[in-house]
Amino acid sequence: MAKNKAQPAMSRALVRRETISGYIFMIPSLIFFVGFVIIPMISCIYTSFFDANLTANGQDTFIGFGNYVELFQDEIFRKALLNTFIIVVVSVPITCVFSLWVSSVIYKLRGPLLSAFRCIFYLPVVTGSVAVTVVWKWIYNYRTGVLNGVLTSLGIIDSNINWLGNPNTALACIIVILLTTSVGQPIVLYVSALGNVDNTLVEAAQVDGATDLQVFWRIKCPQMMPTTLYILVITTINSFQCFALIQLLTSGGPTNSTNTVMYYIYYTAFKLYRLGYGNAMGVILAIFIALLSALQFRLAKER
C-alpha cells in the first residue's frame, strides 16, 4: 500500500517539475508575444478612443467612439473596405481550389520531378515581396510591358492598356499578383496532406466501384479538412492584410480603386499623422478577420 501511495506522489512531482520546466522554456517566447503582440494590441484599442496624432506638438484628446462614428461616414474607408472584401472573396476560394487541384496532379509524380514542381510553386513565397512586385510592375508596364506586347502580337488588343492606371483593371491586376504569391504554401501543404490519407479506405472504396471523383470528395477531402481549414484561415488573413503590393504599385489609386484597409491605415497614421483614427480602422479590421475566421472554423467543424 505504501508503495502504491508513493507512486502517485512521485508522478505528481514529476508532472509538476515538467510543467515548471515547460514554462521556463516558454518564457522567451512569452516575453516576445506579450511585448510585441499583447501590449501593442491593448495600446491600439486604447488609442482608438483618442484624437491622437504623431505631430511634435500634438496632444491626445479623449473623444470616445468619435473615431468609429467618423469611420463609417468616411467614403474612402467604405471604398477601401469594399475593395478588401472583393480581394478576399475572389482570392481565397481561387487559391484553395487551384492549390488543391495542382497538388492532386503533382502528387502522382515521384522523386525529383515532384520536388521540382514543389520548388517552382513555392519560390514566389520565399522571394521578397519587393522583387516580385518589381517583376509584375515590368509585366504590367504601359509602354514596354510584356503583357501588352504579347496581347498585341496575338491580335487580342489593338493598343496598349494601362493596366495599373485604369480603375477598371487595376484591382484585378492586384488580385492576380496576390494569387501567384499565395498558392505556393497551400500546394506544399496539400501535397503533404494527400500523403497522409489512409490508403486502405481509398482501396476499399475503389473495390466497391467508387469513381475517382467520389473517392476524392468522400474520402480524401474529409481527411484533409484540418489542412483546408488552416489554409482558409491563413489565406483569408493574408488577403485582408494586403499592403505591400498596393504601396509599391498603385498607392491606392487610381481614384481609390485599389485602396485597401491596410493601406488606408498606413496612409492615415503615417501620412496624415492621425494615429487614433488609424488605430480605430485597425480594430475594425481585426474584428472582421476574427468573425470571418470563427465562421470558417464553424463551417469546417460541421463539414
Disulfide bonds with the S-S distance in Angstrom:
none
